[in-house]
Amino acid sequence: MKKRTRPPALILASTSPRRIELMRQVGLFFKKAAPEIAEIRKSGEAPHSLVSRLASEKAWAATLNHPKHISANEMNLIIAADTIVIAPDEHTVLGKPKNKGDAFRMLKKLNGKTHTVLTAYCLLPFPDGTPHVRVVSSHVKMRALSDDAIRSYIKTGEPMDKAGAYAAQGVGMALIERINGSYTNVVGLPMAQLLTDLEERFGISIWKYPRKSSEKIERK
Protein backbone atom coordinates (compact mmCIF):
# COMPACT_ATOMS: atom_id res chain seq x y z
CA MET A 1 0.00 0.00 0.00
CA LYS A 2 1.27 3.43 -0.91
CA LYS A 3 2.27 5.49 2.09
CA ARG A 4 -0.08 8.39 2.82
CA THR A 5 1.48 11.69 1.82
CA ARG A 6 -1.19 14.06 3.06
CA PRO A 7 -3.41 14.33 6.15
CA PRO A 8 -6.57 12.25 6.51
CA ALA A 9 -9.67 13.89 5.05
CA LEU A 10 -11.09 16.58 7.28
CA ILE A 11 -14.51 18.12 6.77
CA LEU A 12 -15.15 21.47 8.41
CA ALA A 13 -18.87 21.75 9.15
CA SER A 14 -18.92 25.53 9.01
CA THR A 15 -19.23 28.48 6.66
CA SER A 16 -17.63 30.86 9.18
CA PRO A 17 -14.85 32.84 7.44
CA ARG A 18 -13.06 33.06 10.80
CA ARG A 19 -12.97 29.30 11.40
CA ILE A 20 -12.01 28.64 7.80
CA GLU A 21 -9.10 31.07 8.04
CA LEU A 22 -7.87 29.61 11.35
CA MET A 23 -7.82 26.12 9.80
CA ARG A 24 -5.99 27.44 6.75
CA GLN A 25 -3.40 29.29 8.77
CA VAL A 26 -2.12 26.10 10.44
CA GLY A 27 -1.97 24.27 7.10
CA LEU A 28 -4.74 21.70 7.44
CA PHE A 29 -6.33 20.12 4.35
CA PHE A 30 -10.12 20.25 4.58
CA LYS A 31 -13.38 20.36 2.71
CA LYS A 32 -16.29 22.56 3.74
CA ALA A 33 -19.81 21.37 4.49
CA ALA A 34 -22.47 23.83 5.59
CA PRO A 35 -24.59 22.46 8.45
CA GLU A 36 -28.21 23.53 8.72
CA ILE A 37 -29.65 23.49 12.23
CA ALA A 38 -31.94 25.62 14.38
CA GLU A 39 -29.69 27.33 16.92
CA ILE A 40 -32.29 27.67 19.67
CA ARG A 41 -31.62 27.48 23.40
CA LYS A 42 -33.89 25.07 25.23
CA SER A 43 -35.73 26.21 28.33
CA GLY A 44 -33.42 26.05 31.33
CA GLU A 45 -30.48 24.81 29.23
CA ALA A 46 -27.11 25.69 30.77
CA PRO A 47 -24.62 27.52 28.51
CA HIS A 48 -22.13 24.59 28.51
CA SER A 49 -24.89 22.16 27.54
CA LEU A 50 -26.18 24.52 24.86
CA VAL A 51 -22.87 25.03 23.10
CA SER A 52 -22.00 21.32 23.30
CA ARG A 53 -25.34 20.28 21.84
CA LEU A 54 -25.17 22.77 18.98
CA ALA A 55 -21.64 21.69 18.00
CA SER A 56 -22.75 18.04 17.95
CA GLU A 57 -25.89 18.80 15.95
CA LYS A 58 -23.84 20.71 13.39
CA ALA A 59 -21.49 17.75 12.94
CA TRP A 60 -24.33 15.30 12.34
CA ALA A 61 -26.16 17.77 10.09
CA ALA A 62 -23.09 17.95 7.85
CA THR A 63 -23.25 14.19 7.26
CA LEU A 64 -26.85 14.53 6.10
CA ASN A 65 -26.31 17.63 3.95
CA HIS A 66 -23.10 16.57 2.24
CA PRO A 67 -22.83 12.75 2.10
CA LYS A 68 -20.98 12.80 -1.25
CA HIS A 69 -18.06 14.69 0.31
CA ILE A 70 -17.11 11.64 2.36
CA SER A 71 -14.67 9.18 0.79
CA ALA A 72 -14.76 5.47 1.62
CA ASN A 73 -11.04 5.14 0.83
CA GLU A 74 -9.66 7.34 3.57
CA MET A 75 -10.39 8.41 7.10
CA ASN A 76 -13.10 11.05 7.44
CA LEU A 77 -13.30 13.35 10.41
CA ILE A 78 -15.93 16.04 10.69
CA ILE A 79 -15.12 19.15 12.72
CA ALA A 80 -18.01 21.30 13.90
CA ALA A 81 -18.03 24.15 16.39
CA ASP A 82 -20.31 26.62 18.10
CA THR A 83 -19.38 29.79 19.99
CA ILE A 84 -21.50 31.71 22.46
CA VAL A 85 -20.95 34.82 24.55
CA ILE A 86 -22.17 34.83 28.14
CA ALA A 87 -22.95 38.21 29.70
CA PRO A 88 -21.24 39.30 32.93
CA ASP A 89 -24.23 37.94 34.88
CA GLU A 90 -22.84 34.49 33.89
CA HIS A 91 -26.23 33.28 32.69
CA THR A 92 -27.53 35.41 29.82
CA VAL A 93 -26.41 34.12 26.42
CA LEU A 94 -25.78 36.85 23.87
CA GLY A 95 -26.34 35.66 20.32
CA LYS A 96 -26.05 37.59 17.08
CA PRO A 97 -27.80 40.98 17.23
CA LYS A 98 -31.07 41.32 15.38
CA ASN A 99 -30.50 44.99 14.56
CA LYS A 100 -28.36 47.98 15.53
CA GLY A 101 -30.39 48.65 18.65
CA ASP A 102 -29.90 45.07 19.79
CA ALA A 103 -26.16 45.36 19.13
CA PHE A 104 -26.00 48.52 21.24
CA ARG A 105 -27.86 46.80 24.08
CA MET A 106 -25.43 43.85 24.03
CA LEU A 107 -22.33 46.02 23.93
CA LYS A 108 -23.61 48.11 26.83
CA LYS A 109 -23.96 44.90 28.87
CA LEU A 110 -20.32 44.05 28.14
CA ASN A 111 -18.91 47.56 28.38
CA GLY A 112 -16.12 47.85 30.95
CA LYS A 113 -16.83 44.40 32.35
CA THR A 114 -15.56 40.82 32.07
CA HIS A 115 -17.60 38.21 30.24
CA THR A 116 -17.13 34.60 29.17
CA VAL A 117 -16.80 33.15 25.68
CA LEU A 118 -17.48 29.43 25.27
CA THR A 119 -16.63 27.45 22.16
CA ALA A 120 -17.51 23.79 21.84
CA TYR A 121 -16.14 21.67 19.04
CA CYS A 122 -17.21 18.20 18.02
CA LEU A 123 -14.87 15.76 16.28
CA LEU A 124 -17.04 13.16 14.57
CA PRO A 125 -15.40 10.13 12.91
CA PHE A 126 -17.72 9.18 10.06
CA PRO A 127 -19.34 6.81 9.09
CA ASP A 128 -18.52 5.07 12.37
CA GLY A 129 -16.75 6.15 15.50
CA THR A 130 -17.36 7.89 18.79
CA PRO A 131 -17.72 11.68 18.65
CA HIS A 132 -15.52 13.76 20.93
CA VAL A 133 -16.80 17.10 22.27
CA ARG A 134 -14.72 19.64 24.15
CA VAL A 135 -15.78 23.01 25.58
CA VAL A 136 -13.16 25.75 25.96
CA SER A 137 -13.70 28.87 28.04
CA SER A 138 -12.05 32.30 27.77
CA HIS A 139 -12.67 35.42 29.84
CA VAL A 140 -12.69 38.76 28.07
CA LYS A 141 -12.37 42.14 29.80
CA MET A 142 -13.82 44.95 27.72
CA ARG A 143 -12.66 48.55 27.75
CA ALA A 144 -15.03 51.18 29.10
CA LEU A 145 -16.24 53.11 26.05
CA SER A 146 -18.61 56.03 25.59
CA ASP A 147 -21.98 55.53 23.97
CA ASP A 148 -20.72 57.47 20.94
CA ALA A 149 -17.75 55.11 20.58
CA ILE A 150 -20.07 52.09 20.76
CA ARG A 151 -22.34 53.59 18.11
CA SER A 152 -19.33 54.29 15.90
CA TYR A 153 -18.30 50.66 16.16
CA ILE A 154 -21.79 49.50 15.26
CA LYS A 155 -21.69 51.73 12.16
CA THR A 156 -18.79 49.61 10.82
CA GLY A 157 -21.29 46.77 10.39
CA GLU A 158 -18.90 44.32 12.04
CA PRO A 159 -21.11 43.45 15.05
CA MET A 160 -24.12 42.33 13.05
CA ASP A 161 -23.11 38.71 12.40
CA LYS A 162 -21.11 38.12 15.59
CA ALA A 163 -22.18 36.54 18.86
CA GLY A 164 -22.09 39.23 21.52
CA ALA A 165 -22.00 41.91 18.79
CA TYR A 166 -18.22 42.18 18.46
CA ALA A 167 -15.27 40.56 16.70
CA ALA A 168 -11.99 39.90 18.48
CA GLN A 169 -10.03 39.84 15.22
CA GLY A 170 -11.44 42.95 13.55
CA VAL A 171 -12.11 46.53 14.57
CA GLY A 172 -13.53 44.96 17.72
CA MET A 173 -9.95 44.48 18.95
CA ALA A 174 -10.22 48.10 20.04
CA LEU A 175 -12.95 47.11 22.50
CA ILE A 176 -10.89 44.47 24.32
CA GLU A 177 -8.65 45.30 27.26
CA ARG A 178 -7.39 41.76 27.88
CA ILE A 179 -8.18 38.08 27.35
CA ASN A 180 -7.63 35.38 29.94
CA GLY A 181 -7.44 32.12 27.99
CA SER A 182 -7.36 31.22 24.31
CA TYR A 183 -7.55 34.14 21.88
CA THR A 184 -8.58 31.89 18.97
CA ASN A 185 -11.37 30.55 21.17
CA VAL A 186 -12.81 34.07 21.22
CA VAL A 187 -12.44 34.23 17.43
CA GLY A 188 -14.41 30.99 17.11
CA LEU A 189 -12.13 27.93 17.27
CA PRO A 190 -9.62 27.14 20.07
CA MET A 191 -6.74 25.97 17.89
CA ALA A 192 -4.31 24.75 20.57
CA GLN A 193 -6.90 22.41 22.06
CA LEU A 194 -8.20 21.33 18.66
CA LEU A 195 -4.74 20.48 17.32
CA THR A 196 -3.95 18.55 20.50
CA ASP A 197 -7.10 16.44 20.14
CA LEU A 198 -6.50 15.86 16.43
CA GLU A 199 -3.00 14.59 17.18
CA GLU A 200 -3.61 12.58 20.34
CA ARG A 201 -6.99 11.08 19.46
CA PHE A 202 -6.80 10.70 15.69
CA GLY A 203 -3.10 10.81 14.79
CA ILE A 204 -3.54 13.94 12.68
CA SER A 205 -0.56 16.23 13.17
CA ILE A 206 0.28 19.34 11.19
CA TRP A 207 3.96 18.62 11.85
CA LYS A 208 3.80 15.37 9.84
CA TYR A 209 2.76 17.27 6.74
CA PRO A 210 4.89 20.43 6.61
CA ARG A 211 3.76 22.96 4.03
CA LYS A 212 5.17 26.15 2.63
CA SER A 213 3.12 29.28 3.22
CA SER A 214 2.79 29.75 -0.54
CA GLU A 215 1.18 26.34 -1.09
CA LYS A 216 -2.55 26.00 -1.57
CA ILE A 217 -4.09 24.74 1.67
CA GLU A 218 -7.69 23.91 0.94
CA ARG A 219 -8.43 20.69 -0.93
CA LYS A 220 -11.43 20.86 -3.25
VEXDOLUM-914623 format. One record per residue (C-alpha): residue in three letters; x, y, z; residue number from 1. Coordinates in Angstrom, 3 decimals, decimal comma. Each point is the difference from the previous one (the first is absolute). Layout:
N
+------+----------+----------+----------+------+
! resn !       c1 !       c2 !       c3 ! resi !
+------+----------+----------+----------+------+
!  ALA !        X !        Y !        Z !  NUM !
...
+------+----------+----------+----------+------+
***
This chain:
220
+------+----------+----------+----------+------+
! resn !       c1 !       c2 !       c3 ! resi !
+------+----------+----------+----------+------+
!  MET !    0,000 !    0,000 !    0,000 !    1 !
!  LYS !    1,274 !    3,431 !   -0,913 !    2 !
!  LYS !    0,996 !    2,055 !    3,005 !    3 !
!  ARG !   -2,354 !    2,899 !    0,727 !    4 !
!  THR !    1,563 !    3,306 !   -0,999 !    5 !
!  ARG !   -2,667 !    2,369 !    1,244 !    6 !
!  PRO !   -2,225 !    0,272 !    3,086 !    7 !
!  PRO !   -3,154 !   -2,079 !    0,360 !    8 !
!  ALA !   -3,106 !    1,632 !   -1,458 !    9 !
!  LEU !   -1,418 !    2,694 !    2,231 !   10 !
!  ILE !   -3,418 !    1,545 !   -0,516 !   11 !
!  LEU !   -0,641 !    3,349 !    1,645 !   12 !
!  ALA !   -3,716 !    0,280 !    0,734 !   13 !
!  SER !   -0,050 !    3,780 !   -0,139 !   14 !
!  THR !   -0,316 !    2,945 !   -2,348 !   15 !
!  SER !    1,605 !    2,378 !    2,517 !   16 !
!  PRO !    2,775 !    1,980 !   -1,736 !   17 !
!  ARG !    1,790 !    0,224 !    3,356 !   18 !
!  ARG !    0,091 !   -3,758 !    0,608 !   19 !
!  ILE !    0,960 !   -0,661 !   -3,603 !   20 !
!  GLU !    2,914 !    2,432 !    0,237 !   21 !
!  LEU !    1,230 !   -1,464 !    3,311 !   22 !
!  MET !    0,049 !   -3,485 !   -1,546 !   23 !
!  ARG !    1,824 !    1,311 !   -3,054 !   24 !
!  GLN !    2,598 !    1,853 !    2,025 !   25 !
!  VAL !    1,271 !   -3,191 !    1,662 !   26 !
!  GLY !    0,156 !   -1,822 !   -3,341 !   27 !
!  LEU !   -2,775 !   -2,574 !    0,343 !   28 !
!  PHE !   -1,583 !   -1,579 !   -3,085 !   29 !
!  PHE !   -3,795 !    0,130 !    0,225 !   30 !
!  LYS !   -3,257 !    0,112 !   -1,868 !   31 !
!  LYS !   -2,909 !    2,198 !    1,029 !   32 !
!  ALA !   -3,519 !   -1,196 !    0,755 !   33 !
!  ALA !   -2,662 !    2,466 !    1,096 !   34 !
!  PRO !   -2,123 !   -1,371 !    2,860 !   35 !
!  GLU !   -3,619 !    1,068 !    0,270 !   36 !
!  ILE !   -1,440 !   -0,043 !    3,512 !   37 !
!  ALA !   -2,286 !    2,136 !    2,145 !   38 !
!  GLU !    2,246 !    1,709 !    2,544 !   39 !
!  ILE !   -2,598 !    0,342 !    2,745 !   40 !
!  ARG !    0,665 !   -0,193 !    3,730 !   41 !
!  LYS !   -2,270 !   -2,412 !    1,837 !   42 !
!  SER !   -1,836 !    1,143 !    3,096 !   43 !
!  GLY !    2,313 !   -0,163 !    3,003 !   44 !
!  GLU !    2,942 !   -1,238 !   -2,100 !   45 !
!  ALA !    3,365 !    0,878 !    1,534 !   46 !
!  PRO !    2,491 !    1,827 !   -2,261 !   47 !
!  HIS !    2,491 !   -2,926 !    0,005 !   48 !
!  SER !   -2,765 !   -2,432 !   -0,966 !   49 !
!  LEU !   -1,288 !    2,362 !   -2,689 !   50 !
!  VAL !    3,314 !    0,509 !   -1,756 !   51 !
!  SER !    0,869 !   -3,712 !    0,202 !   52 !
!  ARG !   -3,341 !   -1,036 !   -1,464 !   53 !
!  LEU !    0,173 !    2,495 !   -2,855 !   54 !
!  ALA !    3,522 !   -1,090 !   -0,980 !   55 !
!  SER !   -1,103 !   -3,650 !   -0,054 !   56 !
!  GLU !   -3,143 !    0,761 !   -1,996 !   57 !
!  LYS !    2,053 !    1,911 !   -2,565 !   58 !
!  ALA !    2,347 !   -2,957 !   -0,446 !   59 !
!  TRP !   -2,841 !   -2,453 !   -0,599 !   60 !
!  ALA !   -1,826 !    2,478 !   -2,255 !   61 !
!  ALA !    3,064 !    0,175 !   -2,240 !   62 !
!  THR !   -0,159 !   -3,762 !   -0,584 !   63 !
!  LEU !   -3,602 !    0,347 !   -1,166 !   64 !
!  ASN !    0,541 !    3,100 !   -2,146 !   65 !
!  HIS !    3,214 !   -1,064 !   -1,715 !   66 !
!  PRO !    0,267 !   -3,824 !   -0,134 !   67 !
!  LYS !    1,854 !    0,058 !   -3,348 !   68 !
!  HIS !    2,914 !    1,886 !    1,555 !   69 !
!  ILE !    0,958 !   -3,052 !    2,052 !   70 !
!  SER !    2,436 !   -2,459 !   -1,570 !   71 !
!  ALA !   -0,085 !   -3,714 !    0,832 !   72 !
!  ASN !    3,715 !   -0,322 !   -0,792 !   73 !
!  GLU !    1,378 !    2,198 !    2,734 !   74 !
!  MET !   -0,727 !    1,071 !    3,535 !   75 !
!  ASN !   -2,710 !    2,633 !    0,340 !   76 !
!  LEU !   -0,197 !    2,309 !    2,972 !   77 !
!  ILE !   -2,635 !    2,689 !    0,274 !   78 !
!  ILE !    0,814 !    3,109 !    2,032 !   79 !
!  ALA !   -2,895 !    2,151 !    1,184 !   80 !
!  ALA !   -0,017 !    2,851 !    2,489 !   81 !
!  ASP !   -2,284 !    2,469 !    1,707 !   82 !
!  THR !    0,928 !    3,166 !    1,893 !   83 !
!  ILE !   -2,119 !    1,919 !    2,473 !   84 !
!  VAL !    0,556 !    3,115 !    2,089 !   85 !
!  ILE !   -1,223 !    0,011 !    3,585 !   86 !
!  ALA !   -0,776 !    3,374 !    1,564 !   87 !
!  PRO !    1,707 !    1,091 !    3,226 !   88 !
!  ASP !   -2,992 !   -1,356 !    1,957 !   89 !
!  GLU !    1,391 !   -3,455 !   -0,994 !   90 !
!  HIS !   -3,391 !   -1,204 !   -1,204 !   91 !
!  THR !   -1,299 !    2,124 !   -2,866 !   92 !
!  VAL !    1,125 !   -1,290 !   -3,405 !   93 !
!  LEU !    0,626 !    2,729 !   -2,550 !   94 !
!  GLY !   -0,559 !   -1,190 !   -3,548 !   95 !
!  LYS !    0,292 !    1,927 !   -3,237 !   96 !
!  PRO !   -1,753 !    3,390 !    0,151 !   97 !
!  LYS !   -3,273 !    0,346 !   -1,849 !   98 !
!  ASN !    0,574 !    3,669 !   -0,819 !   99 !
!  LYS !    2,144 !    2,991 !    0,963 !  100 !
!  GLY !   -2,038 !    0,666 !    3,123 !  101 !
!  ASP !    0,490 !   -3,572 !    1,137 !  102 !
!  ALA !    3,744 !    0,281 !   -0,660 !  103 !
!  PHE !    0,156 !    3,167 !    2,109 !  104 !
!  ARG !   -1,861 !   -1,726 !    2,848 !  105 !
!  MET !    2,438 !   -2,943 !   -0,050 !  106 !
!  LEU !    3,096 !    2,168 !   -0,103 !  107 !
!  LYS !   -1,281 !    2,091 !    2,899 !  108 !
!  LYS !   -0,350 !   -3,211 !    2,043 !  109 !
!  LEU !    3,639 !   -0,855 !   -0,736 !  110 !
!  ASN !    1,413 !    3,518 !    0,240 !  111 !
!  GLY !    2,789 !    0,289 !    2,570 !  112 !
!  LYS !   -0,708 !   -3,457 !    1,408 !  113 !
!  THR !    1,272 !   -3,575 !   -0,282 !  114 !
!  HIS !   -2,044 !   -2,608 !   -1,832 !  115 !
!  THR !    0,470 !   -3,611 !   -1,067 !  116 !
!  VAL !    0,330 !   -1,451 !   -3,490 !  117 !
!  LEU !   -0,683 !   -3,719 !   -0,419 !  118 !
!  THR !    0,853 !   -1,987 !   -3,108 !  119 !
!  ALA !   -0,883 !   -3,659 !   -0,312 !  120 !
!  TYR !    1,368 !   -2,117 !   -2,805 !  121 !
!  CYS !   -1,066 !   -3,475 !   -1,024 !  122 !
!  LEU !    2,345 !   -2,434 !   -1,736 !  123 !
!  LEU !   -2,173 !   -2,598 !   -1,714 !  124 !
!  PRO !    1,638 !   -3,030 !   -1,658 !  125 !
!  PHE !   -2,321 !   -0,957 !   -2,847 !  126 !
!  PRO !   -1,619 !   -2,363 !   -0,971 !  127 !
!  ASP !    0,821 !   -1,741 !    3,276 !  128 !
!  GLY !    1,773 !    1,081 !    3,132 !  129 !
!  THR !   -0,611 !    1,735 !    3,295 !  130 !
!  PRO !   -0,363 !    3,790 !   -0,145 !  131 !
!  HIS !    2,196 !    2,083 !    2,285 !  132 !
!  VAL !   -1,278 !    3,334 !    1,338 !  133 !
!  ARG !    2,079 !    2,548 !    1,878 !  134 !
!  VAL !   -1,052 !    3,368 !    1,435 !  135 !
!  VAL !    2,617 !    2,742 !    0,372 !  136 !
!  SER !   -0,544 !    3,113 !    2,085 !  137 !
!  SER !    1,648 !    3,437 !   -0,272 !  138 !
!  HIS !   -0,612 !    3,118 !    2,074 !  139 !
!  VAL !   -0,019 !    3,344 !   -1,771 !  140 !
!  LYS !    0,313 !    3,379 !    1,730 !  141 !
!  MET !   -1,446 !    2,810 !   -2,085 !  142 !
!  ARG !    1,161 !    3,592 !    0,037 !  143 !
!  ALA !   -2,372 !    2,631 !    1,342 !  144 !
!  LEU !   -1,205 !    1,934 !   -3,051 !  145 !
!  SER !   -2,370 !    2,922 !   -0,454 !  146 !
!  ASP !   -3,380 !   -0,503 !   -1,621 !  147 !
!  ASP !    1,261 !    1,936 !   -3,027 !  148 !
!  ALA !    2,977 !   -2,356 !   -0,362 !  149 !
!  ILE !   -2,319 !   -3,018 !    0,179 !  150 !
!  ARG !   -2,276 !    1,502 !   -2,654 !  151 !
!  SER !    3,010 !    0,698 !   -2,209 !  152 !
!  TYR !    1,035 !   -3,632 !    0,262 !  153 !
!  ILE !   -3,490 !   -1,155 !   -0,895 !  154 !
!  LYS !    0,101 !    2,220 !   -3,105 !  155 !
!  THR !    2,896 !   -2,116 !   -1,334 !  156 !
!  GLY !   -2,496 !   -2,843 !   -0,433 !  157 !
!  GLU !    2,384 !   -2,451 !    1,648 !  158 !
!  PRO !   -2,208 !   -0,863 !    3,008 !  159 !
!  MET !   -3,014 !   -1,127 !   -1,996 !  160 !
!  ASP !    1,012 !   -3,619 !   -0,648 !  161 !
!  LYS !    2,006 !   -0,589 !    3,189 !  162 !
!  ALA !   -1,078 !   -1,580 !    3,269 !  163 !
!  GLY !    0,097 !    2,697 !    2,658 !  164 !
!  ALA !    0,084 !    2,675 !   -2,731 !  165 !
!  TYR !    3,787 !    0,268 !   -0,326 !  166 !
!  ALA !    2,944 !   -1,616 !   -1,768 !  167 !
!  ALA !    3,283 !   -0,663 !    1,786 !  168 !
!  GLN !    1,956 !   -0,056 !   -3,265 !  169 !
!  GLY !   -1,409 !    3,107 !   -1,664 !  170 !
!  VAL !   -0,664 !    3,583 !    1,021 !  171 !
!  GLY !   -1,421 !   -1,574 !    3,142 !  172 !
!  MET !    3,577 !   -0,480 !    1,231 !  173 !
!  ALA !   -0,273 !    3,624 !    1,095 !  174 !
!  LEU !   -2,731 !   -0,993 !    2,463 !  175 !
!  ILE !    2,060 !   -2,635 !    1,814 !  176 !
!  GLU !    2,241 !    0,824 !    2,944 !  177 !
!  ARG !    1,263 !   -3,537 !    0,616 !  178 !
!  ILE !   -0,794 !   -3,682 !   -0,527 !  179 !
!  ASN !    0,550 !   -2,702 !    2,586 !  180 !
!  GLY !    0,197 !   -3,258 !   -1,949 !  181 !
!  SER !    0,081 !   -0,899 !   -3,675 !  182 !
!  TYR !   -0,193 !    2,917 !   -2,438 !  183 !
!  THR !   -1,028 !   -2,246 !   -2,904 !  184 !
!  ASN !   -2,789 !   -1,344 !    2,199 !  185 !
!  VAL !   -1,446 !    3,521 !    0,046 !  186 !
!  VAL !    0,375 !    0,164 !   -3,786 !  187 !
!  GLY !   -1,974 !   -3,245 !   -0,317 !  188 !
!  LEU !    2,279 !   -3,057 !    0,158 !  189 !
!  PRO !    2,516 !   -0,792 !    2,796 !  190 !
!  MET !    2,876 !   -1,168 !   -2,177 !  191 !
!  ALA !    2,433 !   -1,221 !    2,681 !  192 !
!  GLN !   -2,598 !   -2,334 !    1,487 !  193 !
!  LEU !   -1,298 !   -1,088 !   -3,403 !  194 !
!  LEU !    3,459 !   -0,847 !   -1,336 !  195 !
!  THR !    0,797 !   -1,934 !    3,181 !  196 !
!  ASP !   -3,152 !   -2,104 !   -0,359 !  197 !
!  LEU !    0,600 !   -0,584 !   -3,709 !  198 !
!  GLU !    3,502 !   -1,271 !    0,743 !  199 !
!  GLU !   -0,616 !   -2,002 !    3,169 !  200 !
!  ARG !   -3,381 !   -1,502 !   -0,882 !  201 !
!  PHE !    0,198 !   -0,382 !   -3,768 !  202 !
!  GLY !    3,695 !    0,113 !   -0,901 !  203 !
!  ILE !   -0,441 !    3,122 !   -2,112 !  204 !
!  SER !    2,979 !    2,295 !    0,493 !  205 !
!  ILE !    0,841 !    3,111 !   -1,989 !  206 !
!  TRP !    3,687 !   -0,726 !    0,666 !  207 !
!  LYS !   -0,164 !   -3,248 !   -2,013 !  208 !
!  TYR !   -1,044 !    1,906 !   -3,101 !  209 !
!  PRO !    2,135 !    3,158 !   -0,128 !  210 !
!  ARG !   -1,134 !    2,525 !   -2,578 !  211 !
!  LYS !    1,416 !    3,196 !   -1,403 !  212 !
!  SER !   -2,059 !    3,130 !    0,590 !  213 !
!  SER !   -0,325 !    0,468 !   -3,763 !  214 !
!  GLU !   -1,607 !   -3,410 !   -0,548 !  215 !
!  LYS !   -3,730 !   -0,341 !   -0,473 !  216 !
!  ILE !   -1,541 !   -1,259 !    3,232 !  217 !
!  GLU !   -3,599 !   -0,833 !   -0,727 !  218 !
!  ARG !   -0,741 !   -3,219 !   -1,867 !  219 !
!  LYS !   -3,005 !    0,172 !   -2,319 !  220 !
+------+----------+----------+----------+------+
***
